[in-house]
């Protein structure tokens, strides 16, 4: 059975995979995002999302638990007014951002990086078969998010729930924040934090059909 490991602690990502019927395990990476960005000096939001997704995937792929599996790492970065925004963490930062975003729009970039940790032909004895490709590849899925005008009272109430503090761009589309999103141009799954269609394309390049990961009757997609 083909194993897929999600290198992310995001509840939204594992929920998305579960609802899409995709069997997966969760193994959280211990990546210092600030240190990674400082090391490479990446400032472009698109490239930052891909860099951090790769760092997460490769950190988990190096663990013994990932042997024989495919590892997918993801990271989201919100681009607004030419600036890159990750998680705000504090109410003050979230409020300042959301008041600026009110009635405007920005682009949410979600980076995906897939590492094939299965055995390759070079890893096994002559005559034995191996499914691994040794692939390590990535892609970014982006979507333009348009926000409704938001009053200061609405912003304060939303921040008080705690939901936006740990989300790229200070909002979600699949939670309370969905009330403030007027429309999305692009893949809506990218706004959640993982594009299923992008995952399918990356798996295909590793010679794995996404249907191989669909949970059968009685299986639990998320572990």
N, C-alpha and C positions, 0 to 999 in steps of 0.2 A: 504494500500500500504506500503510495506517495505521500510524504509528510510535508506540510507547509508550516513554517514557524513565523509568527508575526513578531518582529523585534520592536514592540511598542507597548507601553502601558496604557495607551488611550482606550477608554471604554467605548468610545464612539467607533473606533476602527474595528475592534473585535465584534461589536454589535452589528456593524455593517456586513462583515464577512459571515457572521452567523445567520443573519437574515437572508443573505444571498446563497445560503446552503453550502458554504465552502468550509470543509474540514480544516481546522488549524489548531495550532498550539500557540501559547503566548510565552515568550521568553524575553524579559526586559533587558535592554542594554544599559550599561553603566557609562554613558558617554557624557562628558562635560562639553555641552554645546558651545559655551562661550570660549573654551580653550581651543576647540576645533576651528571656530571662526577666526580667532586671533592668530592661530598657526598659519592658516592659508590666506588670511586677509581678504576674504571674499565679501564684497559689498552688494553685488547684484542679487536681488531677492530670488530670482529664478535659480541662479547657480547656488545660492546659499541653501535653498530647499533640497537640491540634489546632493550637495556636499554632506549635509547633516543626515539625510536618508542613507547615504553610503556608509557614513561613520557608524551608524546604528546597526546596519545589516552586517558589516564586517566584524564589529565587536561581538555580535551574537554568533556569527558563523565560526568564530575562533574557539567557541566553547565546546567541550566534549558532547554536550547534550544535542548539538546541532549536527553531529555526524550522521550522514545518510539522509539529510533533509534539504529542503529548499527554504531559504530565509528571505523574507521580504521586510525591508526597513522603509519607513515613511517619515517625512517631516513636512510641516506646512509653514509657509511664510506669507504674510499679507503685505502687499505692496500698495501704499497709499501716498499720493503726492510725491512720488519718486523715492519714498523711504521704505525700508524694510521693517516690518513689525512682527515680532514673535509674541510670546505670551506676556501680558502686562504685569502679572503677579500682584500688583497693588491696586487698590481702588482709585487712587489719585491718577495713576497712569491710564487706567481703563477709562475713567471719566473724561479725561482730556482728549483721548483718542476718539471716543464715541461721539462727543459733541462736535468734533471736526468731521466725522464721517456722516453725521446726520444729513439726509437728503442728497448725499453724494455717492460715489462709487469707488471701488478699488479692485485689485486683482489678487485672488488667493492662489498661490502656487503650492502644489503638493508634489514633493519629490518622492520617487520610488526607486529602490535599489534592490535587485534580486541577486542572491548568491547561491549557486548550486553546490551543495556540500556532499552530493552523492558520489560514489566511486566512479571513476572514469576508466576507460580501457587501459590507460597507462598504470592504473593502481592495482590491477588484478593480474593473476597468472594467465599465461597463454591459454586460449580456449574458453575462458570464462567470460560471461557477459557482464556488462556494466551499463547502467542507465545514465550515469552522470555525464554532463557536458563540460563541467568546469567553468560554466558561464558566470560572469560577474558583470552585470549591466544595469543601466538605469534609464529613467525617463521622467519628465515632469508633465503633470496635467494641471492646466490653469483654467480659472473661470472668473469672469468679471461679476462682482457682486454689487447690486444696486440697493441702497438703503432708503427707507422711508424717512421723512423728517421725524426727529425724536425730541420730545420735550426734556428739559433737565430733570423733571420729576420722574419721567419714565426711565431715563438713564440711571438715576439714583436707585430706583426700585430694582432694576435689572442687576446692577452691580451688587446690591444687597443680597441677592440670591447666591452670589459666589460663582455663578456659572461662567462669566466671561474672564475671570482672572487667570485661568489656565488654558485659554484657547488662543491660538494665533489670531491676531487682529482684534481680540476682545469680543468675539461673537461666535455663536454656533448657528447652524441652519436647522439642526435636528433637535433643538431644545427650545427653551423659552425665547432665545434670540431670533428664532424664525419669524416672530411677529414683526420684526423690524426690517426684514429683507423683502424688498418689493419684487425683485426678479434676479435670476442668475443667467448669464450668458456663458454657456460652456457646460462642462460635465459637473452636475450637482454633487456627485460623489466626491469630486476633488475638494469641494468645500467642507465635506464631512471629514476628510483627511485621508482617504484612500480611494482611488479610482479603480473600480472592478474591471473596467474595460482595459485600462492600462496594465493592470496585473495580468489579465489574459494575454495581452501582447507580449509581455516579458516572459511569461511562462512558455508561450509558443516558441520564443527564441531559444529557450532551454529544452525544447522538444517535449514539453508537457502540455497536454490539453487541459483546459480548466475543468472540463467535465470529469476528469479523473479525480478531482478534489471534491466533487459534489457528494454531500452526505447521503447515504442510502437510508432507507426506512429503518428507524430505530437508532440511527447514529446521532450523536450530538456533535454539531459542527464545531462548536468552540470548546476548547479544553484549557 
